[in-house]
């Protein structure tokens, strides 16, 4: 059996392999970089965010009784109303 490879066949093979590898490397994941809940802690307190609904709880003092609930949609609406009043 005689094996002959020409440049055109080699290029088609490499391009087919690259296309196949790139097709399998894509993920259909809409969650981004993290799970449903994300936590952030800073000098002024702790916030836990539900990334799917926009709801959050925040604690600005270091006690268990200082937790407050909120929703980013309502917070944005109130802050927008406050800006319009100025």
Jmol script that loads the backbone (N, CA, C; Angstrom):
load data "model"
ATOM      1  N   UNK A   1       0.849  -1.172   0.000  1.00  0.00           N
ATOM      2  CA  UNK A   1       0.000   0.000   0.000  1.00  0.00           C
ATOM      3  C   UNK A   1       0.893   1.233   0.000  1.00  0.00           C
ATOM      4  N   UNK A   2       0.641   2.070  -0.941  1.00  0.00           N
ATOM      5  CA  UNK A   2       1.427   3.288  -1.073  1.00  0.00           C
ATOM      6  C   UNK A   2       0.627   4.454  -0.491  1.00  0.00           C
ATOM      7  N   UNK A   3       1.252   5.212   0.400  1.00  0.00           N
ATOM      8  CA  UNK A   3       0.593   6.323   1.077  1.00  0.00           C
ATOM      9  C   UNK A   3       1.122   7.629   0.519  1.00  0.00           C
ATOM     10  N   UNK A   4       0.221   8.418  -0.016  1.00  0.00           N
ATOM     11  CA  UNK A   4       0.613   9.723  -0.552  1.00  0.00           C
ATOM     12  C   UNK A   4      -0.184  10.807   0.153  1.00  0.00           C
ATOM     13  N   UNK A   5       0.494  11.802   0.649  1.00  0.00           N
ATOM     14  CA  UNK A   5      -0.145  12.955   1.281  1.00  0.00           C
ATOM     15  C   UNK A   5       0.258  14.203   0.520  1.00  0.00           C
ATOM     16  N   UNK A   6      -0.707  14.937   0.094  1.00  0.00           N
ATOM     17  CA  UNK A   6      -0.407  16.213  -0.536  1.00  0.00           C
ATOM     18  C   UNK A   6      -0.791  17.349   0.409  1.00  0.00           C
ATOM     19  N   UNK A   7      -0.379  18.545   0.087  1.00  0.00           N
ATOM     20  CA  UNK A   7      -0.601  19.706   0.957  1.00  0.00           C
ATOM     21  C   UNK A   7      -2.083  19.980   1.159  1.00  0.00           C
ATOM     22  N   UNK A   8      -2.868  19.819   0.117  1.00  0.00           N
ATOM     23  CA  UNK A   8      -4.308  20.089   0.212  1.00  0.00           C
ATOM     24  C   UNK A   8      -4.982  19.137   1.211  1.00  0.00           C
ATOM     25  N   UNK A   9      -4.634  17.874   1.175  1.00  0.00           N
ATOM     26  CA  UNK A   9      -5.227  16.906   2.101  1.00  0.00           C
ATOM     27  C   UNK A   9      -4.813  17.185   3.543  1.00  0.00           C
ATOM     28  N   UNK A  10      -3.562  17.554   3.744  1.00  0.00           N
ATOM     29  CA  UNK A  10      -3.084  17.878   5.096  1.00  0.00           C
ATOM     30  C   UNK A  10      -3.809  19.094   5.640  1.00  0.00           C
ATOM     31  N   UNK A  11      -3.981  20.128   4.823  1.00  0.00           N
ATOM     32  CA  UNK A  11      -4.682  21.347   5.260  1.00  0.00           C
ATOM     33  C   UNK A  11      -6.142  21.055   5.582  1.00  0.00           C
ATOM     34  N   UNK A  12      -6.799  20.265   4.781  1.00  0.00           N
ATOM     35  CA  UNK A  12      -8.198  19.900   5.040  1.00  0.00           C
ATOM     36  C   UNK A  12      -8.294  19.121   6.347  1.00  0.00           C
ATOM     37  N   UNK A  13      -7.361  18.234   6.600  1.00  0.00           N
ATOM     38  CA  UNK A  13      -7.358  17.467   7.843  1.00  0.00           C
ATOM     39  C   UNK A  13      -7.163  18.350   9.064  1.00  0.00           C
ATOM     40  N   UNK A  14      -6.182  19.262   8.999  1.00  0.00           N
ATOM     41  CA  UNK A  14      -5.952  20.171  10.127  1.00  0.00           C
ATOM     42  C   UNK A  14      -7.151  21.092  10.371  1.00  0.00           C
ATOM     43  N   UNK A  15      -7.732  21.624   9.320  1.00  0.00           N
ATOM     44  CA  UNK A  15      -8.887  22.514   9.480  1.00  0.00           C
ATOM     45  C   UNK A  15     -10.099  21.758  10.026  1.00  0.00           C
ATOM     46  N   UNK A  16     -10.292  20.524   9.568  1.00  0.00           N
ATOM     47  CA  UNK A  16     -11.401  19.719  10.096  1.00  0.00           C
ATOM     48  C   UNK A  16     -11.206  19.420  11.581  1.00  0.00           C
ATOM     49  N   UNK A  17      -9.968  19.098  11.966  1.00  0.00           N
ATOM     50  CA  UNK A  17      -9.690  18.829  13.376  1.00  0.00           C
ATOM     51  C   UNK A  17      -9.882  20.084  14.221  1.00  0.00           C
ATOM     52  N   UNK A  18      -9.427  21.229  13.730  1.00  0.00           N
ATOM     53  CA  UNK A  18      -9.595  22.486  14.466  1.00  0.00           C
ATOM     54  C   UNK A  18     -11.066  22.836  14.622  1.00  0.00           C
ATOM     55  N   UNK A  19     -11.846  22.631  13.572  1.00  0.00           N
ATOM     56  CA  UNK A  19     -13.286  22.899  13.642  1.00  0.00           C
ATOM     57  C   UNK A  19     -13.968  21.977  14.642  1.00  0.00           C
ATOM     58  N   UNK A  20     -13.595  20.732  14.634  1.00  0.00           N
ATOM     59  CA  UNK A  20     -14.175  19.770  15.569  1.00  0.00           C
ATOM     60  C   UNK A  20     -13.816  20.104  17.009  1.00  0.00           C
ATOM     61  N   UNK A  21     -12.578  20.451  17.263  1.00  0.00           N
ATOM     62  CA  UNK A  21     -12.137  20.802  18.620  1.00  0.00           C
ATOM     63  C   UNK A  21     -12.834  22.068  19.100  1.00  0.00           C
ATOM     64  N   UNK A  22     -12.942  23.078  18.238  1.00  0.00           N
ATOM     65  CA  UNK A  22     -13.598  24.320  18.660  1.00  0.00           C
ATOM     66  C   UNK A  22     -15.093  24.120  18.878  1.00  0.00           C
ATOM     67  N   UNK A  23     -15.723  23.225  18.110  1.00  0.00           N
ATOM     68  CA  UNK A  23     -17.154  22.967  18.297  1.00  0.00           C
ATOM     69  C   UNK A  23     -17.426  22.305  19.642  1.00  0.00           C
ATOM     70  N   UNK A  24     -16.538  21.434  20.081  1.00  0.00           N
ATOM     71  CA  UNK A  24     -16.733  20.765  21.366  1.00  0.00           C
ATOM     72  C   UNK A  24     -16.279  21.606  22.554  1.00  0.00           C
ATOM     73  N   UNK A  25     -15.535  22.657  22.310  1.00  0.00           N
ATOM     74  CA  UNK A  25     -15.028  23.455  23.430  1.00  0.00           C
ATOM     75  C   UNK A  25     -16.020  24.492  23.921  1.00  0.00           C
ATOM     76  N   UNK A  26     -17.047  24.819  23.151  1.00  0.00           N
ATOM     77  CA  UNK A  26     -18.029  25.806  23.579  1.00  0.00           C
ATOM     78  C   UNK A  26     -18.998  25.196  24.572  1.00  0.00           C
ATOM     79  N   UNK A  27     -19.342  25.992  25.600  1.00  0.00           N
ATOM     80  CA  UNK A  27     -20.299  25.546  26.609  1.00  0.00           C
ATOM     81  C   UNK A  27     -21.563  26.375  26.475  1.00  0.00           C
ATOM     82  N   UNK A  28     -22.675  25.765  26.710  1.00  0.00           N
ATOM     83  CA  UNK A  28     -23.945  26.470  26.716  1.00  0.00           C
ATOM     84  C   UNK A  28     -24.351  26.675  28.169  1.00  0.00           C
ATOM     85  N   UNK A  29     -23.619  27.543  28.864  1.00  0.00           N
ATOM     86  CA  UNK A  29     -23.834  27.766  30.288  1.00  0.00           C
ATOM     87  C   UNK A  29     -24.110  29.241  30.504  1.00  0.00           C
ATOM     88  N   UNK A  30     -25.297  29.580  30.947  1.00  0.00           N
ATOM     89  CA  UNK A  30     -25.663  30.982  31.117  1.00  0.00           C
ATOM     90  C   UNK A  30     -25.400  31.508  32.524  1.00  0.00           C
ATOM     91  N   UNK A  31     -24.923  30.645  33.420  1.00  0.00           N
ATOM     92  CA  UNK A  31     -24.729  31.093  34.793  1.00  0.00           C
ATOM     93  C   UNK A  31     -23.501  31.972  34.979  1.00  0.00           C
ATOM     94  N   UNK A  32     -22.587  31.959  34.026  1.00  0.00           N
ATOM     95  CA  UNK A  32     -21.425  32.814  34.139  1.00  0.00           C
ATOM     96  C   UNK A  32     -20.399  32.266  35.088  1.00  0.00           C
ATOM     97  N   UNK A  33     -19.869  33.110  35.956  1.00  0.00           N
ATOM     98  CA  UNK A  33     -18.783  32.687  36.833  1.00  0.00           C
ATOM     99  C   UNK A  33     -19.270  32.531  38.261  1.00  0.00           C
ATOM    100  N   UNK A  34     -20.039  31.568  38.520  1.00  0.00           N
ATOM    101  CA  UNK A  34     -20.489  31.342  39.883  1.00  0.00           C
ATOM    102  C   UNK A  34     -21.822  30.648  39.900  1.00  0.00           C
ATOM    103  N   UNK A  35     -22.318  30.465  41.084  1.00  0.00           N
ATOM    104  CA  UNK A  35     -23.590  29.789  41.252  1.00  0.00           C
ATOM    105  C   UNK A  35     -24.739  30.769  41.359  1.00  0.00           C
ATOM    106  N   UNK A  36     -25.795  30.314  41.958  1.00  0.00           N
ATOM    107  CA  UNK A  36     -26.987  31.136  42.101  1.00  0.00           C
ATOM    108  C   UNK A  36     -26.762  32.249  43.114  1.00  0.00           C
ATOM    109  N   UNK A  37     -26.006  31.985  44.158  1.00  0.00           N
ATOM    110  CA  UNK A  37     -25.778  32.975  45.207  1.00  0.00           C
ATOM    111  C   UNK A  37     -24.328  33.438  45.177  1.00  0.00           C
ATOM    112  N   UNK A  38     -24.133  34.746  45.313  1.00  0.00           N
ATOM    113  CA  UNK A  38     -22.796  35.313  45.404  1.00  0.00           C
ATOM    114  C   UNK A  38     -22.720  36.172  46.655  1.00  0.00           C
ATOM    115  N   UNK A  39     -21.590  36.087  47.327  1.00  0.00           N
ATOM    116  CA  UNK A  39     -21.378  36.821  48.576  1.00  0.00           C
ATOM    117  C   UNK A  39     -20.231  37.791  48.400  1.00  0.00           C
ATOM    118  N   UNK A  40     -20.411  38.982  48.956  1.00  0.00           N
ATOM    119  CA  UNK A  40     -19.346  39.969  48.940  1.00  0.00           C
ATOM    120  C   UNK A  40     -19.240  40.578  50.325  1.00  0.00           C
ATOM    121  N   UNK A  41     -18.007  40.708  50.811  1.00  0.00           N
ATOM    122  CA  UNK A  41     -17.777  41.259  52.133  1.00  0.00           C
ATOM    123  C   UNK A  41     -16.796  42.415  52.008  1.00  0.00           C
ATOM    124  N   UNK A  42     -17.140  43.527  52.628  1.00  0.00           N
ATOM    125  CA  UNK A  42     -16.277  44.696  52.602  1.00  0.00           C
ATOM    126  C   UNK A  42     -16.216  45.360  53.961  1.00  0.00           C
ATOM    127  N   UNK A  43     -15.672  46.554  53.989  1.00  0.00           N
ATOM    128  CA  UNK A  43     -15.535  47.282  55.250  1.00  0.00           C
ATOM    129  C   UNK A  43     -16.886  47.682  55.833  1.00  0.00           C
ATOM    130  N   UNK A  44     -17.876  47.873  54.979  1.00  0.00           N
ATOM    131  CA  UNK A  44     -19.178  48.359  55.445  1.00  0.00           C
ATOM    132  C   UNK A  44     -20.194  47.261  55.686  1.00  0.00           C
ATOM    133  N   UNK A  45     -19.826  45.982  55.442  1.00  0.00           N
ATOM    134  CA  UNK A  45     -20.767  44.912  55.733  1.00  0.00           C
ATOM    135  C   UNK A  45     -20.681  43.767  54.748  1.00  0.00           C
ATOM    136  N   UNK A  46     -21.715  42.931  54.782  1.00  0.00           N
ATOM    137  CA  UNK A  46     -21.798  41.727  53.963  1.00  0.00           C
ATOM    138  C   UNK A  46     -23.082  41.789  53.148  1.00  0.00           C
ATOM    139  N   UNK A  47     -23.003  41.363  51.875  1.00  0.00           N
ATOM    140  CA  UNK A  47     -24.195  41.260  51.043  1.00  0.00           C
ATOM    141  C   UNK A  47     -24.200  39.893  50.379  1.00  0.00           C
ATOM    142  N   UNK A  48     -25.371  39.247  50.368  1.00  0.00           N
ATOM    143  CA  UNK A  48     -25.560  37.962  49.696  1.00  0.00           C
ATOM    144  C   UNK A  48     -26.609  38.195  48.628  1.00  0.00           C
ATOM    145  N   UNK A  49     -26.239  37.919  47.371  1.00  0.00           N
ATOM    146  CA  UNK A  49     -27.074  38.217  46.212  1.00  0.00           C
ATOM    147  C   UNK A  49     -27.545  36.935  45.547  1.00  0.00           C
ATOM    148  N   UNK A  50     -28.843  36.868  45.228  1.00  0.00           N
ATOM    149  CA  UNK A  50     -29.395  35.806  44.401  1.00  0.00           C
ATOM    150  C   UNK A  50     -29.295  36.304  42.960  1.00  0.00           C
ATOM    151  N   UNK A  51     -28.396  35.740  42.174  1.00  0.00           N
ATOM    152  CA  UNK A  51     -28.119  36.266  40.838  1.00  0.00           C
ATOM    153  C   UNK A  51     -29.245  36.007  39.853  1.00  0.00           C
ATOM    154  N   UNK A  52     -30.151  35.090  40.146  1.00  0.00           N
ATOM    155  CA  UNK A  52     -31.255  34.801  39.233  1.00  0.00           C
ATOM    156  C   UNK A  52     -32.418  35.771  39.418  1.00  0.00           C
ATOM    157  N   UNK A  53     -32.715  36.145  40.657  1.00  0.00           N
ATOM    158  CA  UNK A  53     -33.880  36.990  40.916  1.00  0.00           C
ATOM    159  C   UNK A  53     -33.527  38.433  41.229  1.00  0.00           C
ATOM    160  N   UNK A  54     -32.288  38.712  41.628  1.00  0.00           N
ATOM    161  CA  UNK A  54     -31.894  40.065  42.015  1.00  0.00           C
ATOM    162  C   UNK A  54     -32.176  40.383  43.472  1.00  0.00           C
ATOM    163  N   UNK A  55     -32.703  39.415  44.214  1.00  0.00           N
ATOM    164  CA  UNK A  55     -32.961  39.629  45.642  1.00  0.00           C
ATOM    165  C   UNK A  55     -31.645  39.560  46.404  1.00  0.00           C
ATOM    166  N   UNK A  56     -31.566  40.298  47.484  1.00  0.00           N
ATOM    167  CA  UNK A  56     -30.353  40.278  48.297  1.00  0.00           C
ATOM    168  C   UNK A  56     -30.697  40.454  49.761  1.00  0.00           C
ATOM    169  N   UNK A  57     -29.753  40.050  50.611  1.00  0.00           N
ATOM    170  CA  UNK A  57     -29.816  40.364  52.034  1.00  0.00           C
ATOM    171  C   UNK A  57     -28.496  41.033  52.378  1.00  0.00           C
ATOM    172  N   UNK A  58     -28.570  42.009  53.265  1.00  0.00           N
ATOM    173  CA  UNK A  58     -27.391  42.801  53.600  1.00  0.00           C
ATOM    174  C   UNK A  58     -27.317  42.960  55.103  1.00  0.00           C
ATOM    175  N   UNK A  59     -26.098  42.986  55.619  1.00  0.00           N
ATOM    176  CA  UNK A  59     -25.869  43.188  57.043  1.00  0.00           C
ATOM    177  C   UNK A  59     -24.734  44.195  57.174  1.00  0.00           C
ATOM    178  N   UNK A  60     -25.046  45.367  57.697  1.00  0.00           N
ATOM    179  CA  UNK A  60     -24.033  46.407  57.839  1.00  0.00           C
ATOM    180  C   UNK A  60     -23.402  46.434  59.221  1.00  0.00           C
ATOM    181  N   UNK A  61     -23.992  45.737  60.176  1.00  0.00           N
ATOM    182  CA  UNK A  61     -23.339  45.584  61.472  1.00  0.00           C
ATOM    183  C   UNK A  61     -23.059  44.103  61.685  1.00  0.00           C
ATOM    184  N   UNK A  62     -22.216  43.766  62.588  1.00  0.00           N
ATOM    185  CA  UNK A  62     -21.745  42.390  62.740  1.00  0.00           C
ATOM    186  C   UNK A  62     -22.620  41.558  63.666  1.00  0.00           C
ATOM    187  N   UNK A  63     -23.929  41.779  63.641  1.00  0.00           N
ATOM    188  CA  UNK A  63     -24.819  40.993  64.490  1.00  0.00           C
ATOM    189  C   UNK A  63     -25.748  40.159  63.617  1.00  0.00           C
ATOM    190  N   UNK A  64     -26.295  39.106  64.194  1.00  0.00           N
ATOM    191  CA  UNK A  64     -27.231  38.278  63.451  1.00  0.00           C
ATOM    192  C   UNK A  64     -28.586  38.953  63.284  1.00  0.00           C
ATOM    193  N   UNK A  65     -28.893  39.951  64.081  1.00  0.00           N
ATOM    194  CA  UNK A  65     -30.195  40.617  63.980  1.00  0.00           C
ATOM    195  C   UNK A  65     -30.166  41.797  63.009  1.00  0.00           C
ATOM    196  N   UNK A  66     -29.025  42.078  62.389  1.00  0.00           N
ATOM    197  CA  UNK A  66     -28.908  43.229  61.507  1.00  0.00           C
ATOM    198  C   UNK A  66     -29.164  42.950  60.041  1.00  0.00           C
ATOM    199  N   UNK A  67     -29.677  41.764  59.689  1.00  0.00           N
ATOM    200  CA  UNK A  67     -29.899  41.418  58.291  1.00  0.00           C
ATOM    201  C   UNK A  67     -31.160  42.096  57.757  1.00  0.00           C
ATOM    202  N   UNK A  68     -31.048  42.673  56.568  1.00  0.00           N
ATOM    203  CA  UNK A  68     -32.194  43.310  55.898  1.00  0.00           C
ATOM    204  C   UNK A  68     -32.332  42.734  54.500  1.00  0.00           C
ATOM    205  N   UNK A  69     -33.589  42.557  54.045  1.00  0.00           N
ATOM    206  CA  UNK A  69     -33.864  42.026  52.714  1.00  0.00           C
ATOM    207  C   UNK A  69     -34.024  43.174  51.725  1.00  0.00           C
ATOM    208  N   UNK A  70     -33.773  42.877  50.465  1.00  0.00           N
ATOM    209  CA  UNK A  70     -33.974  43.861  49.422  1.00  0.00           C
ATOM    210  C   UNK A  70     -34.086  43.197  48.069  1.00  0.00           C
ATOM    211  N   UNK A  71     -34.384  44.003  47.061  1.00  0.00           N
ATOM    212  CA  UNK A  71     -34.498  43.535  45.694  1.00  0.00           C
ATOM    213  C   UNK A  71     -33.921  44.622  44.796  1.00  0.00           C
ATOM    214  N   UNK A  72     -33.014  44.268  43.898  1.00  0.00           N
ATOM    215  CA  UNK A  72     -32.355  45.268  43.077  1.00  0.00           C
ATOM    216  C   UNK A  72     -33.328  46.030  42.180  1.00  0.00           C
ATOM    217  N   UNK A  73     -34.386  45.377  41.722  1.00  0.00           N
ATOM    218  CA  UNK A  73     -35.357  46.074  40.867  1.00  0.00           C
ATOM    219  C   UNK A  73     -36.044  47.191  41.648  1.00  0.00           C
ATOM    220  N   UNK A  74     -36.474  46.903  42.869  1.00  0.00           N
ATOM    221  CA  UNK A  74     -37.108  47.928  43.695  1.00  0.00           C
ATOM    222  C   UNK A  74     -36.115  49.005  44.123  1.00  0.00           C
ATOM    223  N   UNK A  75     -34.896  48.592  44.463  1.00  0.00           N
ATOM    224  CA  UNK A  75     -33.874  49.556  44.869  1.00  0.00           C
ATOM    225  C   UNK A  75     -33.556  50.505  43.733  1.00  0.00           C
ATOM    226  N   UNK A  76     -33.442  49.987  42.511  1.00  0.00           N
ATOM    227  CA  UNK A  76     -33.166  50.827  41.351  1.00  0.00           C
ATOM    228  C   UNK A  76     -34.320  51.799  41.100  1.00  0.00           C
ATOM    229  N   UNK A  77     -35.548  51.309  41.251  1.00  0.00           N
ATOM    230  CA  UNK A  77     -36.719  52.157  41.036  1.00  0.00           C
ATOM    231  C   UNK A  77     -36.754  53.300  42.048  1.00  0.00           C
ATOM    232  N   UNK A  78     -36.495  52.997  43.313  1.00  0.00           N
ATOM    233  CA  UNK A  78     -36.505  54.018  44.361  1.00  0.00           C
ATOM    234  C   UNK A  78     -35.374  55.011  44.148  1.00  0.00           C
ATOM    235  N   UNK A  79     -34.179  54.524  43.813  1.00  0.00           N
ATOM    236  CA  UNK A  79     -33.059  55.444  43.613  1.00  0.00           C
ATOM    237  C   UNK A  79     -33.279  56.309  42.383  1.00  0.00           C
ATOM    238  N   UNK A  80     -33.922  55.766  41.353  1.00  0.00           N
ATOM    239  CA  UNK A  80     -34.225  56.553  40.167  1.00  0.00           C
ATOM    240  C   UNK A  80     -35.254  57.640  40.514  1.00  0.00           C
ATOM    241  N   UNK A  81     -36.258  57.275  41.322  1.00  0.00           N
ATOM    242  CA  UNK A  81     -37.241  58.273  41.759  1.00  0.00           C
ATOM    243  C   UNK A  81     -36.588  59.367  42.584  1.00  0.00           C
ATOM    244  N   UNK A  82     -35.644  58.987  43.454  1.00  0.00           N
ATOM    245  CA  UNK A  82     -34.947  59.968  44.271  1.00  0.00           C
ATOM    246  C   UNK A  82     -34.111  60.925  43.418  1.00  0.00           C
ATOM    247  N   UNK A  83     -33.531  60.412  42.345  1.00  0.00           N
ATOM    248  CA  UNK A  83     -32.732  61.261  41.466  1.00  0.00           C
ATOM    249  C   UNK A  83     -33.617  62.250  40.703  1.00  0.00           C
ATOM    250  N   UNK A  84     -34.840  61.804  40.344  1.00  0.00           N
ATOM    251  CA  UNK A  84     -35.751  62.685  39.615  1.00  0.00           C
ATOM    252  C   UNK A  84     -36.279  63.834  40.475  1.00  0.00           C
ATOM    253  N   UNK A  85     -36.286  63.650  41.778  1.00  0.00           N
ATOM    254  CA  UNK A  85     -36.839  64.670  42.687  1.00  0.00           C
ATOM    255  C   UNK A  85     -35.887  65.817  42.910  1.00  0.00           C
ATOM    256  N   UNK A  86     -34.610  65.657  42.635  1.00  0.00           N
ATOM    257  CA  UNK A  86     -33.615  66.695  42.913  1.00  0.00           C
ATOM    258  C   UNK A  86     -33.759  67.867  41.996  1.00  0.00           C
TER     259      UNK A  86
END
end "model"
wireframe off; spacefill off
backbone 0.3
color backbone group
